[in-house]
Structure formats: C-alpha cells, structure tokens
Amino acid sequence: MKLEKSQWCGYFDRVSKALVSKRAEIEVASLKLGDQIEAEWLPLLGISYDPKNDVIDIALEGLTHLIHEPREVYVKQDGLELSALEVVDAEGSRQIVVLKDPRMLPSPAQFTKKAS
C-alpha cells in the first residue's frame, strides 16, 4: 500500500509505538551500489519522518539509518501490524525494511525439567 506524503508523520508516529519489540533488516538497492544489507536484524527503536528536513529516520540499536529526500513510501501490513516498508529516495534507490518478532528462547526452567 502506498502512503501519501501527507500521511507519513502520523503513520510513523502511530506504528512506532507498536514496533519497539521488533527486529529490522534494512536492504538498500540502487543502480550505483547494487544490493547492500545495511542492518541485519537489529532491535528497532522507532521510525519517524521529519518534514522540515525531509528525512525518514529509522532508529535501530547501535545504528541510525537516515533516508534523505524520500519520494515514495510503501508499507506492507499483516493485519494491523507493519511487516515491511519500502522507501524510494530522490536518486531512485529503494530502501527495504523488513520487520520480525525476536525469537523467544525457552525459559531455563524448561531445560531443567527435561534433564530430570
């Protein structure tokens, strides 16, 4: 689904709160550089759009990924949850953000029960 530029601020403000527990992979696809993985399954802290500076800010643990002069934003939702985001910047590069829930490890109690 394509988002109109007028929707970006409000949309990212709403979904960022629900994304805090997600992990994100960011792939940048451009004719100049080819396909590059910018971030691989880092904890997501939030996504925002700053209309004054015309930049989308994707904050990850240990990394801030800025997309200057975004031209198009597409979102993929599973139900009400954002599962992927694609941003096309002024140079035509596509920046694809895929989101997933972190893997949950079994509790230590489960291991001790099996060992008994």
Buried (B, 14 or more C-beta within 10 A) or exposed (E): EEBEEEEBEEBBEEBBEEBEEBBBBBBBBBEEEEEEEBBEBBBBBBBBBEEEEBBBBBBBEEEEBEBEEBEBBBBBEEEEEBBBBBBBBEEEBBBBBBBEEEEEEEEEEEEEEEEE
